[in-house]
Amino acid sequence: MDVYEAIHQRRSHRLYKPELPPREVLERVIEAALWAPSGTNLQPWEITVMAGRVRDEFVELVSQALKNLIPIMQKAQVPEKSQDLVMKFFKNLGGAPAVIAVTIDQRPDDPTNLANIQSGAALMQNLLLAAHAEGLGTCWMTGAHSLETEILKFLGKETKRLLAITPIGYSAKEPPVPPRKDREVRWLGF
Ligand SMILES: Cc1cc2nc3c(=O)[nH]c(=O)nc-3n(C[C@H](O)[C@H](O)[C@H](O)COP(=O)(O)O)c2cc1C
């Protein structure tokens, strides 16, 4: 798949089929993710791929973050219909058969912290695009971060920071295309 096609066609998927993608497909996606650039090539990340019972237990934990999200959505006056969709998605991560968690190195006052976050984000984007090229859906998520401590404990990564999680699997519903805003892009000296 052409890289421009992948960038434009990738979407956030919030409803999945129950079939687990073949292990070799997931491995290709992870391998592509790991080829992301990183600050001073530190590669300051770890990836945890969960399926089966571990996935179920992890999703159960993540779903508990919903109670912290509800007041935030109410305060932000998110329409009730959208709130219902978020709640439905959070309860079972759209039924995705696998979930990936990305953790990164972050230490107090460490000068590499900002670069490490950006490196982790580059890895996430690689992962999402590679998954899309494999016909898989994903949804980059930070909505469970109110439970970061509990999630890191679950993952056995208590000394790290949680960058993001994503469900991964075959999409069961084509998502809408959220429009992009016009943003200032300056071309100087042309
Ligand atoms: C840093 C980040 C955090 C996100 N967190 C969530 C989340 O917690 N839950 C969710 O449903 N979508 C989440 N998203 C997905 C965005 O809502 C989505 O990318 C945006 O609406 C644009 O839609 P598209 O990805 O289909 O182009 C997140 C995306 C990013 C980049």
The ligand as an ORCA input file, in Angstrom:
! r2SCAN-3c Opt
* xyz 0 1
  C      -3.030     10.934     21.449
  C      -4.380     10.390     21.021
  C      -5.260      9.928     21.993
  C      -6.496      9.382     21.613
  N      -7.322      8.860     22.599
  C      -8.493      8.293     22.242
  C      -9.302      7.660     23.226
  O      -8.949      7.580     24.401
  N     -10.486      7.112     22.825
  C     -10.897      7.132     21.511
  O     -11.959      6.617     21.224
  N     -10.128      7.726     20.546
  C      -8.937      8.291     20.875
  N      -8.129      8.844     19.911
  C      -8.544      8.809     18.484
  C      -9.020     10.181     18.013
  O     -10.299     10.431     18.516
  C      -9.026     10.159     16.457
  O      -7.714      9.970     15.994
  C      -9.577     11.470     15.850
  O     -10.935     11.633     16.190
  C      -9.449     11.467     14.320
  O     -10.094     10.337     13.766
  P      -9.308      9.308     12.819
  O      -8.228      8.669     13.678
  O     -10.338      8.290     12.400
  O      -8.732     10.037     11.678
  C      -6.883      9.359     20.246
  C      -5.964      9.801     19.278
  C      -4.721     10.292     19.652
  C      -3.731     10.713     18.590
*
